Amino acid sequence: MNRIEIGKRLLKLRTDKGLLQHQVAESIGVDKSTIGAYERGYRMPRDDVKVQLANFYKVDVSGLFYRKEE
């Protein structure tokens, strides 16, 4: 799965919950600009951050970062 698709998923998860980038960033211990870079597909989260994001959104890591939507 590519960075753009993952970014769209992350953006959807955040906006569906009515959260702002800084709220997610503070919760997982990264900078707000980092969340923005993930959502725009500019950067890919490190493995430890992938786990933190999946836990934060209460979703499966592999489903969020590795499986294509069907």
KAUR-V769932 format. One record per residue. N is the residue number from 0. RES is the residue in three letters. D_FIRST is the distance of its C-alpha to the first C-alpha in whole Angstrom. Layout:
n:res:d_first
N:RES:D_FIRST
N:RES:D_FIRST
//
This chain:
n:res:d_first
0:MET:0
1:ASN:4
2:ARG:7
3:ILE:8
4:GLU:7
5:ILE:7
6:GLY:10
7:LYS:12
8:ARG:11
9:LEU:13
10:LEU:16
11:LYS:16
12:LEU:17
13:ARG:19
14:THR:21
15:ASP:21
16:LYS:23
17:GLY:25
18:LEU:24
19:LEU:25
20:GLN:23
21:HIS:25
22:GLN:26
23:VAL:22
24:ALA:23
25:GLU:26
26:SER:25
27:ILE:23
28:GLY:25
29:VAL:23
30:ASP:24
31:LYS:23
32:SER:22
33:THR:19
34:ILE:18
35:GLY:18
36:ALA:17
37:TYR:14
38:GLU:14
39:ARG:14
40:GLY:11
41:TYR:14
42:ARG:13
43:MET:11
44:PRO:13
45:ARG:15
46:ASP:14
47:ASP:18
48:VAL:17
49:LYS:14
50:VAL:16
51:GLN:19
52:LEU:17
53:ALA:16
54:ASN:20
55:PHE:21
56:TYR:19
57:LYS:20
58:VAL:17
59:ASP:15
60:VAL:13
61:SER:11
62:GLY:11
63:LEU:10
64:PHE:7
65:TYR:6
66:ARG:7
67:LYS:7
68:GLU:10
69:GLU:13
//
